[in-house]
Amino acid sequence: MSTPDTINERETLAAIGRSWTLLLAVGVLTLLLGLACLIWTDKTVTVLAVLFGIYLLVSGVFQVAQSFSHTMNRALLAISGILGIILAVYMFKAISHDREAELLALFIGLAWLFRGITELIIGLQAKGVEGRGWLITGGLLLILGAIVVFTYPSLAIGTLVVVTGIMLIVLGISEIVGALQVRKLAAA
């Protein structure tokens, strides 16, 4: 006797099985993106810088617009939006002078530094809490990573792009194999 859960599982698997080609296409695209990261590392950094600049510009404009419609935190929204727009302009200027790697490294380094300090402080204050050591270790590693990124910005960004490319290739292969397995299961 079939239960409703068994029927739903079969229907779900059948639906996934019918769309195995979509899963395969995603895997192939992921694999190609990973290869592109490895082959065109410099261009990948430039594309990331452009996308990040666009993100900063758009989010900055929206925050400034929001500041006119909010009564609370109006000044904070306006300042944050204006800073986002200024950073976007600086990012586009860096791209035009082939310095996008340094600027991306600065942003990544600052994010890692603030996150590392936060984790370290939380870990130091969490006496007797399970996982405290992981927080302290993670915080110290993030701070160390930020120092490395600040010291060797171009090398750090290039390394991140290469590692990302390798991870995308592995993920793409995994997705392709998974799609072929879904096709095989759906045929059974």
PyMOL commands that set and color helices and strands:
alter all, ss='L'
color gray80, all
select helices_A, chain A and resi 4-18+20-39+41-69+74-96+100-125+132-151+153-187
alter helices_A, ss='H'
color red, helices_A
deselect
rebuild
show_as cartoon
